[in-house]
Amino acid sequence: MPQPFIVADVFTDKRFGGNPLAVVLDADRLTTAQMQQIAREFNFSETTFVCAPQQGGDYQIRIFTPSSEVPFAGHPNIGTACVLAEHLDVVSGYCFQFEERAGRVPVTVRRTGKLWQAELVAPEPLQFGQVHDPALIAEVLSLSVDDLALQTHSPQITSVGLPFVMVELKTHDALQRARVNTQALDRLLAIEPNPFLHLYVKTADDEVDVRTRMFAPTDGVPEDPATGSANCALAAMLAQYDAADEGEYQLQIAQGDEMGRPSRLFTTITKQAGIVSDVRIAGSSVVFCEGLLR
């Protein structure tokens, strides 16, 4: 039986920008193995499968990279919510409740002109993990240690649902020069089995607040043009490291420019009593095509 799907470009207001996403509808009859095969065939950084809810939400959403199922990701949630909003003709302001392996993910959709925008709430609180050797991380990225900014933090695992190695760089030039060194990566793999490397630089006199790149070479994603889960974690981390005990932090983040797929992501972080308590990320989505899998 033919299987309907829709492809959207996410975190952009223009086709051929942002991060492409395949959304496979009515996916309950597919097995996990078939979902993985379909995700590998699309070969996007992620493909989502929309299934019937299991725990009282609107839908169960399963998210696959070309090589594995992941518990949570940003652009799949934003894109899937926008696709469903248009497909189902829901009212602006509706909040989908998505059931995912990381937990319940609320995603609110809003219509702005001809576009749908969506904002998600991260499913897990900010968590920090292993700190990595700056020299090794610099070598993995084909950079020198002098390219890394280490005053605030060393390269460190950070997560709000999916873990990333957060690496601050000093300059935009260093961000543009970064390339994965596979020989050095082998040494990192002995410590970190499946590292997702999220690089960022704070900007001045720029149209955005932060510029980022994300490499996941061991997961079939050499580079990702827009990574919502990574930028959620990044914004939460920066708010946590800020000296203020209370506040709301908003960042506009650019990603994908080096790939010719410019993306814009908008984060809002709430901090109370010195602890990050609410992590949100928003963006637009544009449908590119739709069809049937046979």
C-alpha positions as CSV (number, residue, x, y, z in Angstrom):
1,M,0.0,0.0,0.0
2,P,1.4,3.5,-0.9
3,Q,2.8,5.4,2.1
4,P,2.2,9.2,2.0
5,F,5.1,11.6,2.8
6,I,5.8,15.3,2.8
7,V,9.2,17.0,2.5
8,A,9.7,20.4,4.2
9,D,12.6,22.8,4.6
10,V,12.8,23.7,8.3
11,F,14.2,26.8,10.1
12,T,13.8,28.9,6.9
13,D,11.1,30.9,5.1
14,K,12.5,30.0,1.7
15,R,12.6,26.7,-0.2
16,F,16.1,25.2,-0.6
17,G,17.2,26.9,2.6
18,G,17.1,25.4,6.1
19,N,17.2,21.8,6.9
20,P,15.2,19.3,4.8
21,L,12.9,16.9,6.6
22,A,10.9,14.0,5.4
23,V,7.6,13.5,7.3
24,V,6.1,10.1,6.7
25,L,2.4,10.1,7.6
26,D,0.1,7.3,8.9
27,A,3.2,5.2,9.7
28,D,1.8,2.7,12.2
29,R,1.9,-0.1,9.7
30,L,5.7,0.3,9.2
31,T,8.1,-1.8,11.3
32,T,11.2,-0.2,13.0
33,A,13.4,-1.8,10.4
34,Q,11.3,-0.4,7.5
35,M,11.5,3.1,9.2
36,Q,15.2,2.9,9.3
37,Q,15.4,1.8,5.7
38,I,13.2,4.7,4.6
39,A,15.3,7.2,6.6
40,R,18.4,5.8,5.0
41,E,16.8,6.1,1.5
42,F,15.8,9.8,2.1
43,N,19.3,10.4,3.5
44,F,18.3,13.6,5.3
45,S,19.8,14.3,8.7
46,E,16.4,13.1,10.1
47,T,13.1,11.6,8.9
48,T,10.0,11.5,11.1
49,F,7.3,8.9,11.3
50,V,3.9,10.1,12.5
51,C,2.1,7.3,14.4
52,A,-1.0,7.0,16.6
53,P,-0.5,8.2,20.2
54,Q,0.3,5.6,22.9
55,Q,0.0,7.9,26.1
56,G,-2.7,10.4,25.5
57,G,-0.9,12.9,23.3
58,D,-1.8,13.9,19.7
59,Y,0.8,11.7,18.0
60,Q,3.7,9.5,18.6
61,I,6.7,10.8,16.6
62,R,9.6,8.6,15.9
63,I,12.8,10.2,14.6
64,F,15.5,8.5,12.6
65,T,18.8,9.6,11.2
66,P,20.2,7.6,8.3
67,S,21.7,5.2,10.8
68,S,19.7,5.2,14.0
69,E,16.6,6.2,15.9
70,V,17.1,9.2,18.2
71,P,15.0,10.2,21.3
72,F,14.6,13.9,20.4
73,A,15.6,16.4,17.8
74,G,14.7,20.0,17.1
75,H,14.1,20.5,13.4
76,P,12.0,17.2,13.1
77,N,9.6,18.6,15.7
78,I,9.4,22.0,14.2
79,G,8.9,20.7,10.7
80,T,6.5,17.9,11.6
81,A,4.3,20.3,13.6
82,C,4.2,22.8,10.6
83,V,3.4,20.0,8.1
84,L,0.6,18.6,10.3
85,A,-0.8,22.1,10.9
86,E,-1.1,22.7,7.2
87,H,-2.2,19.1,6.4
88,L,-4.9,19.1,9.1
89,D,-5.8,22.8,8.8
90,V,-5.5,23.4,12.6
91,V,-6.1,26.8,14.1
92,S,-3.2,29.1,14.7
93,G,-2.0,28.8,18.3
94,Y,-2.7,25.1,18.6
95,C,-0.2,23.1,20.8
96,F,0.6,19.6,19.6
97,Q,1.6,17.1,22.2
98,F,4.1,14.8,20.7
99,E,5.1,11.5,22.4
100,E,8.8,10.8,21.8
101,R,11.4,8.6,23.4
102,A,12.8,11.5,25.4
103,G,9.3,12.3,26.7
104,R,6.3,14.6,25.9
105,V,7.3,17.4,23.6
106,P,4.8,20.4,23.4
107,V,5.0,22.2,20.0
108,T,2.9,25.3,19.4
109,V,2.1,26.3,15.8
110,R,1.2,29.8,14.6
111,R,0.3,31.1,11.1
112,T,2.1,34.2,9.9
113,G,1.0,35.2,6.5
114,K,1.5,32.1,4.2
115,L,3.9,30.4,6.5
116,W,3.6,28.2,9.6
117,Q,5.9,28.7,12.5
118,A,6.4,26.4,15.4
119,E,7.9,26.6,18.9
120,L,8.9,23.6,21.0
121,V,9.6,23.1,24.7
122,A,12.7,20.9,25.3
123,P,11.7,17.6,26.9
124,E,14.5,17.4,29.5
125,P,16.2,19.8,31.8
126,L,19.7,21.1,31.0
127,Q,22.3,18.5,31.8
128,F,26.1,18.5,31.6
129,G,28.3,15.5,30.9
130,Q,31.9,14.7,30.3
131,V,34.5,17.4,29.7
132,H,36.8,16.6,26.8
133,D,40.5,17.5,26.2
134,P,40.6,20.8,24.2
135,A,43.7,19.6,22.3
136,L,42.0,16.5,21.1
137,I,38.8,18.3,20.1
138,A,40.8,21.0,18.3
139,E,42.6,18.2,16.3
140,V,39.3,16.5,15.5
141,L,38.1,19.8,14.1
142,S,41.4,20.5,12.1
143,L,42.0,23.6,14.3
144,S,44.5,24.6,16.8
145,V,43.9,24.9,20.5
146,D,44.3,28.7,20.1
147,D,41.2,28.7,17.9
148,L,39.1,27.5,20.9
149,A,37.6,29.9,23.5
150,L,38.1,28.2,26.9
151,Q,37.3,31.0,29.3
152,T,33.6,30.0,29.9
153,H,33.9,26.3,29.4
154,S,36.0,23.5,27.9
155,P,34.5,21.3,25.3
156,Q,31.7,19.5,27.2
157,I,28.7,17.3,26.7
158,T,25.5,19.3,27.0
159,S,21.9,18.1,26.6
160,V,18.3,19.0,26.9
161,G,17.2,15.7,25.3
162,L,20.1,14.8,23.0
163,P,23.8,15.2,23.9
164,F,26.3,17.3,22.0
165,V,29.9,18.2,22.6
166,M,29.7,22.0,22.9
167,V,32.8,23.8,21.5
168,E,33.2,27.6,21.6
169,L,35.5,29.2,19.0
170,K,37.1,32.6,19.1
171,T,36.4,33.8,15.6
172,H,34.0,33.3,12.7
173,D,37.1,32.5,10.6
174,A,37.8,29.5,12.8
175,L,34.2,28.4,12.5
176,Q,34.5,28.5,8.7
177,R,37.8,26.6,8.7
178,A,36.6,23.7,10.8
179,R,36.7,20.2,9.2
180,V,36.5,16.8,10.7
181,N,39.8,15.0,10.9
182,T,38.9,11.3,10.7
183,Q,42.2,10.1,12.2
184,A,41.8,12.2,15.3
185,L,38.1,11.3,15.4
186,D,39.1,7.7,15.9
187,R,40.8,8.6,19.1
188,L,37.7,10.6,20.3
189,L,35.5,7.6,19.5
190,A,37.4,5.6,22.1
191,I,36.1,8.1,24.7
192,E,32.8,9.2,23.2
193,P,31.1,6.5,21.2
194,N,28.9,8.7,19.0
195,P,30.0,12.3,19.3
196,F,27.8,15.1,17.9
197,L,30.1,18.1,17.7
198,H,28.4,21.5,18.0
199,L,30.7,24.5,17.3
200,Y,29.7,28.1,18.0
201,V,31.0,31.6,18.0
202,K,29.4,34.6,19.6
203,T,29.0,37.5,17.2
204,A,29.3,41.2,17.3
205,D,28.1,43.7,14.7
206,D,26.1,40.9,13.1
207,E,22.5,40.3,12.2
208,V,22.5,37.3,14.6
209,D,23.7,36.7,18.1
210,V,25.5,33.3,17.5
211,R,26.7,31.4,14.5
212,T,27.0,27.6,14.7
213,R,27.9,24.4,12.8
214,M,27.2,20.8,13.8
215,F,29.1,17.7,12.7
216,A,27.8,14.1,13.3
217,P,30.1,12.1,11.1
218,T,29.5,8.8,12.9
219,D,25.7,9.0,12.4
220,G,25.5,9.5,8.7
221,V,25.4,13.3,8.9
222,P,28.7,14.9,7.9
223,E,27.3,18.3,8.6
224,D,23.8,19.5,9.6
225,P,22.3,22.8,8.3
226,A,20.0,23.4,11.3
227,T,20.1,21.5,14.6
228,G,17.3,22.5,17.0
229,S,18.2,20.2,19.8
230,A,21.9,21.4,19.8
231,N,21.0,25.0,19.7
232,C,18.4,24.5,22.5
233,A,21.2,23.0,24.6
234,L,23.6,25.8,23.6
235,A,21.2,28.6,24.5
236,A,20.4,26.9,27.8
237,M,24.1,26.4,28.6
238,L,24.9,30.1,27.9
239,A,22.0,31.2,30.1
240,Q,23.2,28.9,32.9
241,Y,26.7,30.3,32.7
242,D,25.4,33.9,32.8
243,A,26.1,35.5,36.2
244,A,22.4,36.6,36.7
245,D,20.2,34.4,38.8
246,E,17.0,35.4,37.0
247,G,16.0,36.4,33.5
248,E,14.7,35.6,30.1
249,Y,17.3,35.1,27.4
250,Q,16.6,35.3,23.6
251,L,19.0,34.5,20.9
252,Q,18.9,34.5,17.1
253,I,21.2,31.7,15.8
254,A,22.5,31.3,12.3
255,Q,23.5,27.8,11.0
256,G,23.9,26.3,7.6
257,D,25.5,29.2,5.8
258,E,28.7,27.3,5.1
259,M,26.6,24.6,3.4
260,G,24.5,27.0,1.2
261,R,21.4,26.3,3.3
262,P,21.1,29.3,5.6
263,S,18.9,28.6,8.6
264,R,17.6,30.9,11.4
265,L,16.7,29.6,14.8
266,F,15.1,31.6,17.7
267,T,15.7,30.5,21.3
268,T,14.0,31.6,24.5
269,I,15.4,30.5,27.8
270,T,13.9,31.2,31.3
271,K,16.2,31.2,34.3
272,Q,14.9,31.2,37.9
273,A,16.8,31.0,41.2
274,G,20.0,30.4,39.2
275,I,18.6,27.4,37.3
276,V,17.5,27.2,33.7
277,S,13.8,26.2,34.0
278,D,12.4,26.6,30.5
279,V,14.0,26.0,27.1
280,R,12.3,26.8,23.8
281,I,13.2,27.1,20.2
282,A,11.2,28.3,17.2
283,G,11.4,28.7,13.5
284,S,9.5,28.6,10.2
285,S,9.0,25.8,7.7
286,V,8.2,25.6,4.0
287,V,6.8,22.5,2.3
288,F,8.9,21.5,-0.7
289,C,7.1,18.4,-2.1
290,E,4.8,15.5,-1.3
291,G,4.2,12.1,-2.7
292,L,3.9,8.4,-2.0
293,L,6.4,5.7,-1.1
294,R,5.7,2.5,-3.0
